[in-house]
Amino acid sequence: MAVLRLRFTKTKRDKLAQVLWILNWISVVTGVILFSLGLFLKVEINKRGELMAERDIQYVPNMLIAVGIIACAINFLGGKICYDCVDTTKFLRWKLIMLPYIICTFFFTFCVLVGALMCYSMHGELEESLNLGLAEAIRFYKDTDTPGRCFLKRTVDMLHIEFQCCGNNGYKDWFQIQWISNRYLDMSKKEVADRLRSNVEGKYLIDGVPFSCCNINSPRPCIQQQITNNSAHFNYEHQTEELNLWMKGCRQALLEYYTHIMQSIGLTVLITWLFELSVLTGVRYLQTSLENVLRQGDLDSESDGWLLENSFMETARTNLNIIKSLGKMMWVVEVEAHIFCLILLQSMIENAVNIFFEITIARM
């Protein structure tokens, strides 16, 4: 029994073909949108690539770019097919192509769905990449005279200001690393020398943060040095008072930023998938209804269209048998190839033995 059988008159078939022609051209536009979204995401990730660890997070934008290009090609061809199918006689030139086209389009729509789901599953890998990358960038913040790292100070400072954040997980991250280069430390001062000697690794650690961590909305002048020393500042209690620093860590700020982008893109791709699926359904009805009217011989008569000619179980069983038959054919071909190789090897050995005996007899 056919699945979702519908009855089509000639007028309905023609209108369906015309509507599908328009929808396929709209799908070409959605392909351009997918390509643009993938390109935008790739640029946004590369823009802050130095703040991310080497993780394979480019697969999502690459997938969207590829899907967008394929969408343009598939739907362009689909538009041409549907335009010709308005005239039933022109359907004959596409009759053998339409079923493979529908199968390829089905797998393509599945890839679109995978792309949408990947946008939502990227959160964990992105968080790990940001955590490691930001920790590395903060560690090399002071290396302004080291080739390859001299830009990190400016990058981190701009990140603090743009996203109103401080450090990796928070401002206290700066207490655990030396973020002031030795070039700018006065080694003749006893305080500096004592602080360096007091650290096992010889690092100059202070309870201070870079200027870019200062909250510009605070009415009080920024306290970025001796943050935990209450006596160093007038009317100051760091444990109870709201500090005039950005309190949010940059990992959280960037993660929220990229998560918002990914969710918006994922929703757009999901809507595109539903649209592509509806177009594919229409093309399937058009193909089956036109094939049935050709079997009847009367091009103006009514015909049935369906998604599947048999039930889901029967279709699955038929396809499974086809796969098994192909597997058996491949096995037979493989066995025949092995037999051929053995025969060829035997022939070569026999020829070699005959040549050996001929040479031996000739020498005797």
C-alpha positions in Angstrom: 0.0 0.0 0.0 1.4 3.4 -1.0 2.4 5.9 1.7 0.5 9.2 1.7 -1.2 8.6 -1.7 -2.7 11.8 -3.3 -4.8 12.2 -6.4 -3.7 14.7 -9.0 -5.5 16.1 -12.0 -3.5 17.6 -14.9 -4.2 21.1 -13.6 -2.9 20.2 -10.2 0.2 18.6 -11.6 0.9 21.7 -13.7 0.4 24.0 -10.7 2.6 21.8 -8.5 5.4 21.9 -11.1 5.1 25.7 -11.2 5.1 26.2 -7.5 8.1 23.8 -7.1 9.9 25.8 -9.8 9.5 29.0 -7.7 10.4 27.2 -4.4 13.6 25.7 -5.9 14.7 29.2 -6.9 13.9 30.4 -3.3 16.0 27.4 -2.1 18.9 28.7 -4.2 18.6 31.9 -2.2 18.6 29.9 1.1 21.8 28.2 -0.2 23.4 31.6 -0.6 22.3 32.4 3.0 23.8 29.2 4.3 27.0 29.9 2.5 27.1 33.5 4.0 26.4 32.2 7.5 29.2 29.7 7.3 31.5 32.4 6.0 30.5 34.8 8.7 31.1 32.2 11.4 34.5 31.3 10.0 35.5 35.0 10.0 34.3 35.4 13.6 36.3 32.4 14.8 39.4 33.4 12.8 39.1 37.0 14.2 39.9 35.7 17.7 41.9 32.6 16.6 44.9 33.6 18.7 42.7 33.4 21.8 41.7 29.8 21.0 43.7 26.6 21.4 44.3 24.4 18.4 41.0 22.6 18.3 39.0 21.3 15.3 36.2 23.8 15.6 36.3 24.9 12.0 34.3 21.9 10.8 31.0 23.7 11.5 31.6 26.8 9.3 33.2 24.6 6.7 30.1 22.3 6.7 27.8 25.3 6.3 29.8 26.7 3.4 29.8 23.3 1.6 26.1 22.8 2.2 25.4 26.3 0.9 27.3 25.6 -2.3 25.6 22.2 -2.8 22.2 23.7 -2.1 22.6 26.3 -4.9 23.6 23.6 -7.4 20.9 21.1 -6.4 18.1 23.6 -6.3 19.2 25.2 -9.6 18.9 21.8 -11.2 15.6 21.2 -9.4 14.3 24.4 -10.8 15.1 23.4 -14.3 13.5 20.0 -13.9 10.3 21.4 -12.4 10.1 24.1 -15.1 10.2 21.4 -17.8 7.7 19.2 -16.0 5.0 21.7 -16.6 4.9 20.2 -20.0 4.3 16.4 -19.5 6.1 15.5 -22.7 9.3 17.2 -21.6 9.2 15.1 -18.4 10.5 12.2 -20.5 14.0 13.8 -20.8 14.2 13.9 -16.9 12.4 10.6 -16.2 15.6 8.6 -15.6 17.3 11.4 -13.7 14.5 12.4 -11.3 14.7 9.4 -8.9 18.5 9.6 -8.5 18.0 13.4 -8.1 15.5 12.8 -5.3 17.7 10.3 -3.5 20.7 12.7 -3.7 18.5 15.6 -2.5 17.3 13.4 0.4 20.8 12.8 1.6 21.6 16.5 1.1 18.6 17.5 3.4 20.0 15.1 5.9 23.3 16.9 5.8 21.5 20.2 6.3 19.9 18.7 9.5 23.3 17.5 10.6 24.7 21.0 10.1 21.9 22.5 12.3 22.6 20.0 15.1 26.3 20.6 14.9 25.7 24.3 15.6 24.2 23.2 19.0 26.8 20.5 19.8 29.8 22.8 19.3 29.5 24.3 22.8 31.8 21.9 24.7 34.6 22.0 22.2 34.4 25.8 21.9 34.6 26.2 25.7 37.6 23.9 26.0 39.3 25.8 23.1 38.7 29.2 24.7 39.8 28.0 28.2 43.2 26.7 26.9 43.7 29.6 24.4 42.9 32.4 26.9 45.1 30.8 29.6 48.0 30.7 27.0 47.4 34.3 25.9 47.4 35.6 29.4 50.6 33.8 30.2 52.4 35.5 27.3 50.8 38.9 27.9 54.1 40.4 29.1 56.1 39.1 26.1 55.8 42.3 24.1 59.3 42.0 22.8 59.1 38.3 21.7 58.4 37.7 18.0 55.1 36.0 17.4 53.7 37.1 20.8 54.2 40.9 20.7 50.6 41.3 19.6 49.0 39.4 22.5 49.0 42.3 24.9 47.0 44.5 22.6 44.7 41.6 21.7 43.9 40.8 25.4 43.5 44.4 26.3 41.1 45.0 23.4 39.2 41.8 24.4 38.8 43.2 28.0 37.5 46.5 26.8 35.2 45.1 24.0 33.6 42.3 26.0 33.8 44.0 29.4 35.6 41.0 31.0 38.9 40.4 32.8 41.2 37.3 32.8 40.2 33.8 31.8 37.8 32.9 34.6 38.0 36.3 36.4 40.3 39.1 37.5 42.1 36.8 40.1 43.7 34.9 37.2 46.2 37.8 36.9 47.3 37.2 40.5 48.7 33.8 39.5 51.0 34.9 36.6 53.7 37.5 36.0 52.1 39.9 33.6 54.7 42.6 33.9 57.8 42.1 31.8 61.2 42.1 33.6 62.2 44.9 31.3 59.9 47.2 33.2 60.9 46.1 36.7 63.3 48.2 38.7 65.6 45.4 40.1 67.4 48.0 42.3 64.3 48.3 44.5 64.3 46.0 47.5 60.5 45.4 47.2 60.9 44.0 43.6 63.9 41.9 44.5 62.3 40.4 47.6 59.1 39.6 45.7 61.1 37.8 43.0 63.1 35.8 45.6 60.0 34.9 47.5 58.6 33.0 44.5 59.9 29.5 43.9 59.9 30.1 40.1 61.3 33.6 40.4 58.2 35.3 39.1 57.0 38.7 40.0 53.4 38.1 41.2 51.2 40.9 42.4 47.6 41.4 43.4 47.0 43.7 40.4 45.5 43.6 37.0 46.1 45.4 33.6 44.4 48.7 33.0 42.0 47.2 30.5 40.2 45.3 33.4 38.9 48.6 34.8 35.2 49.2 34.7 34.7 52.5 32.9 31.2 52.8 34.5 32.6 52.9 38.0 32.5 56.4 39.6 35.6 55.7 41.6 39.1 55.9 40.1 40.3 52.5 39.1 42.0 50.4 41.7 44.2 48.0 39.7 47.2 47.6 42.1 47.2 46.2 45.6 43.6 45.1 45.1 43.6 42.9 48.2 45.3 45.5 50.4 42.6 47.5 52.2 45.1 49.8 53.9 46.6 50.9 50.6 43.4 52.7 49.6 41.1 55.2 51.4 37.6 53.9 52.4 38.2 50.6 50.7 37.2 47.0 51.6 37.8 44.6 48.8 35.9 41.7 50.3 32.6 43.5 50.7 32.8 46.4 48.3 32.0 46.0 44.6 35.3 46.3 42.8 35.6 48.8 40.0 36.8 46.0 37.7 35.1 43.8 35.1 34.0 40.8 37.2 33.1 38.5 34.3 35.8 36.2 32.9 36.5 36.5 29.2 36.0 32.8 28.7 32.4 33.1 29.8 31.9 36.4 27.8 33.3 34.9 24.6 31.4 31.6 25.1 28.1 33.6 25.5 28.9 35.6 22.4 29.6 32.6 20.2 26.8 30.5 21.7 24.3 33.3 20.7 25.7 33.3 17.2 25.6 29.5 17.0 22.0 29.3 18.2 20.9 31.9 15.7 22.6 30.1 12.9 21.4 26.7 14.1 17.8 28.0 14.1 18.2 29.4 10.6 19.7 26.2 9.3 16.9 24.2 10.9 14.2 26.3 9.2 16.1 25.9 5.9 16.0 22.1 6.5 12.3 22.1 6.9 11.9 24.2 3.8 14.2 21.9 1.8 12.3 18.9 3.1 8.9 20.3 1.9 10.4 21.0 -1.5 11.7 17.5 -1.7 8.3 16.1 -0.8 6.7 18.1 -3.5 9.2 16.9 -6.1 8.6 13.3 -5.1 4.8 13.7 -5.6 5.4 15.4 -9.0 7.7 12.5 -10.1 5.4 9.7 -9.1 2.2 11.4 -10.4 3.9 12.0 -13.8 5.3 8.5 -14.0 1.8 7.1 -13.3 0.2 9.2 -16.0 2.7 8.0 -18.5 1.9 4.4 -17.6 -1.8 5.2 -18.3 -1.0 6.6 -21.7 -3.5 9.5 -21.4 -1.5 12.7 -20.5 -4.6 14.6 -19.5 -6.0 12.0 -17.1 -5.8 11.9 -13.3 -3.0 10.1 -11.6 -1.9 9.1 -8.2 1.2 10.4 -6.5 2.9 9.1 -3.3 6.0 9.3 -1.1 6.6 5.6 -1.1 5.0 3.0 -3.4 5.0 0.4 -0.6 4.8 0.6 3.1 7.9 1.6 5.2 8.6 -2.0 6.2 8.3 -3.3 2.6 10.4 -0.5 1.2 13.1 -1.2 3.9 13.0 -4.9 3.2 13.3 -4.3 -0.6 16.3 -2.0 -0.1 17.9 -4.4 2.3 17.6 -7.2 -0.3 19.1 -5.0 -2.9 22.0 -4.3 -0.6 22.4 -8.0 0.1 22.4 -8.8 -3.6 25.0 -6.1 -4.3 27.1 -7.6 -1.4 26.8 -11.1 -2.9 27.8 -9.8 -6.4 30.8 -8.0 -4.9 31.7 -11.3 -3.1 31.5 -13.3 -6.3 33.6 -10.7 -8.2 36.2 -10.8 -5.4 36.3 -14.6 -5.5 36.7 -14.6 -9.3 39.4 -12.0 -9.0 41.3 -14.2 -6.5 40.9 -17.3 -8.7 42.1 -15.3 -11.7 45.2 -14.1 -9.7 45.9 -17.7 -8.6 45.6 -19.0 -12.2 47.9 -16.2 -13.4 50.4 -16.9 -10.7 50.3 -20.6 -11.5 50.9 -19.8 -15.2 53.8 -17.6 -14.4 55.4 -20.3 -12.2 55.0 -22.9 -14.9 56.5 -20.6 -17.5 59.4 -19.9 -15.1 60.0 -23.6 -14.5 59.9 -24.4 -18.3 62.4 -21.6 -19.0 64.7 -22.9 -16.2 64.6 -26.4 -17.7 65.2 -25.1 -21.2 68.3 -23.1 -20.1 69.6 -26.1 -18.1 69.2 -28.5 -21.0 70.8 -26.0 -23.4 73.9 -25.7 -21.1 74.2 -29.5 -20.9 
